Amino acid sequence: MLSSVKSKGKPNGKKPAAEEKKLYLEPEYTKSRITDFEFKELVMLPREIDLNEWLASNTTTFFHHINLQYSTISEFCTGESCQTMAVCNTQYYWYDERGKKIKCTAPQYVDFVMSSVQKLVTDEDVFPTKYGKEFPNSFESLVKKICKYLFHVLAHIYSSHFKETLALELHGHLNTLYTHFILFIREFNLVDPKETTIMDDLTEVLCSSSGSSSNGSGNGSSNSAGAQNHVKER
């Protein structure tokens, strides 16, 4: 069962990332993409396509792509370098199936996410692939949980491993993946805007040039500065 929580405290006892310069916001890097495709059009539900089928197909694809993107920097994301699952001034805790709160390192958290999502997307009762098999009533809520945790992984890559991503010259891929993912979850209201506020500064820069001036961005950067004045836990 997918579950996590935010809590208060300084990630790794270090200076809150909100006070540090965010390299991923530098114009020379934010303009990097691997394609200029209009993602706003790409994420829209095509005619004659079932909504659940569209959500399932895209969610599965994003899972594989985000997992792959994380794998490129996984050797740098260790229990020593990332002692908590931190994103800027927020750190995340995991809850197991019994509801027990687990304080874990970033690689452990990501492993929990990827293992849980892998189990769901390969479960025929949750993500049916056979003709005539219906999606469960809880499908949309599960997709929302999956997208929330995939967002956490993307945000951690930017917050803690953008330098390594730059060194590998994969920032264009990361920016493209992030833009596509954010526009998708906005299009179908899959993640509470409050959950993504922590990365609103990046979202505004990347998605404003991708035809996304609306659709959930109303409380964007104007709220992000205030939200980053203190360290939170989730």
N, C-alpha and C positions, 0 to 999 in steps of 0.2 A: 504494500500500500504506500502510495506517495504521500509524504508529509514532511514539512519542515517548519521552522519557526525562526523569527528574528529576535535577538536579544541585545542588551546593552553591554558595552565594554569596548576597550581599545583592541582592535585586531593585532594579535601578536605583541601587544605592548608598544607598538610603534606609533609614530606620529600619524594621526588620521590622514588618509589619502586625500581627503577633500582639501587639505591645506597644502598639498603637494601639487606641482605642475603636472597637468594631465597631457602626456605626450601625444595621446591619440586624438587630441583636439587641435593639434597643429595643422594649419591649412595645407601644408605640403603633403600631409598624410591623409587628411580627410577627403581630399579630391581623388585619391587613388581608388579605382574600381577595375574590375575585370570585364565589365560590360556597361554600356550606357542604356540598357534596355529599360523601358518604362515598367517598373515593378508594380506600380499601382494598378495597371491593367492586367498584369499577369496573375495577381492574387484574386481577382474578381471571380465569382462563381459563374462558370460557363452555362449557357442555356442547355437544358435537357440533362444536366448532371446533378445527381442527388447531392444534397448538402453534406450528408454524413460521408459519402464516398469521397467528396472533395476534401473534407477535413482529414479523413483518414490518409488519403494519398499524400497530402502536403505535410501532415504531421510526421508521418513515417520518413519522408524525404528529409525534412529538417533534422530529425533525430540522427539520421545517418551522416548528414553533412556537418552538423555541429560536433558529433562524436569524432569525425575525421579531423575537423579543425582543431579540436582539443588535443588529439593524438600528436599533432605536430609540435606541441610545446609540452607534452606530458612529462618528458624527462626533466624539465625545469620546474615542474609543479610537484614538489616533494613535501613530505611531512615536516622537513626542516625549514624549507623556504616558505611554505604556506601552512603555518601551524593551525590556522582556522580558515574556514571558507569565507574569505573577506572580499567585499566589493566596495571600494571607496571607504565610506564611513560606516558600513553595515556588515555584520557578519551573520552567517546563517548556521542554524543547528538542524539536525535531522531528527525525525521521530520515527521509531520503528513501528512495526505492525501492532505492537502491544501498547503503543502510545508513550514509550519511554524516550525521553529526550537524550539525544546523543551529541556530545561535543566532539566534533571530528575535524581532521585536517581537510584541506581543500581536495587533495586527491581522493581521500576516502569519501567525501561528499559527492564528488563527481562520479565515483564508482557506484555509489548508492543510486544516484540519478539514472545513470546509463543502464545499470542492471535492472532496475525497476521498469524503466521504459521499454527496454528490450523484451522483458517478460510480457508486457502489455501488448506491444505491437505484433508479437508473434502468437498471441492467444487468439485462436479462431473465434472464440466466444465474445471477444472484445473488439477485435479488428477483423471481421469476417472477410474472407477473400472468395469464398465459394458462392456461386450464383444462387439467389433465393434465400440466403441466410441474412437475417435481420441484425441490425446493430442494437446493442442493449440500450435500455432507457437511460442508463447512466453515462452513455458514450460522450456526450458533450462535456459533462463535468470532468471526465477523465482526460479529455483532450486539453481542457483548460489547465488542469494540474500539470500535465506533461509540458505544456508550453511555458508555464511559470518556471519550472525547474530548468528547462532548456535555456530560458532567458538568464537564469542565475549563472549557468556555465559560460555563456557568451560574455556576460558582464564581467565575470572573473578573469577571462582571457584578456579583456581590455584593461581592466584595473591592475592586474598583477603580472601579465605576461606580454604586454604590447611590445616591449623592447626586443624580446626574443622573436616575436612575430615579425617585427621589422627586419631583424637580422636574417631571417629566413626569406624575406621579401614576399611574405604572404599577407601583408596588411590589406592589399587590394581585394584578396579573396575574403578576408574577414569583414571588411567594410560592405562588400556586396552581399554576403550572407546575412549580416546584421540588418541591412536595409530591407532585404527581401522578407526576412522573418518578422521584423517590426510592422511592416505594412500588412503582412498577412494576419497577425494577431489583432491588429487594429480593425481591419476590414470585418472581422467576425467577432469582435469584442471578446477575445479569448483570455486576455489577461487584464486584471484591474490596473488602470493607469497609475494608481498609487504604488503598485508593485514595481513599475518601470521608471518611476520618477527619478530614481538614483542615477539613471543614465540619460535623463532628458536633454542635457547639454549636447551629448553626442547625437542623440536621435534628431534633435532640431537641425543640426548641421547636415547630417547624412540624408535625412528624409525630406527636408525642405526642398532639396534639389531633385527629389524623386516624385514630385507631384503630390506630396502629402502635407498640405497646410491645414487639414481638418481631420475628422475621423478619430477623435480621442486625444487630440493634441492640445485641447483647450487649456488644460492645467499644466502645460509643459514646463518650459524653462522658467517661467515666472515663479513657479513653486519650488523648483529644484534647489535654488540657492538657500532658501530657508530650511529645506529638508536636510541640507548637508552641514548645518552648523553644529551638529552633535553626532556622536557615534551611537548607532542603534544596533540592535540585534534582532534577528528574525529566525 
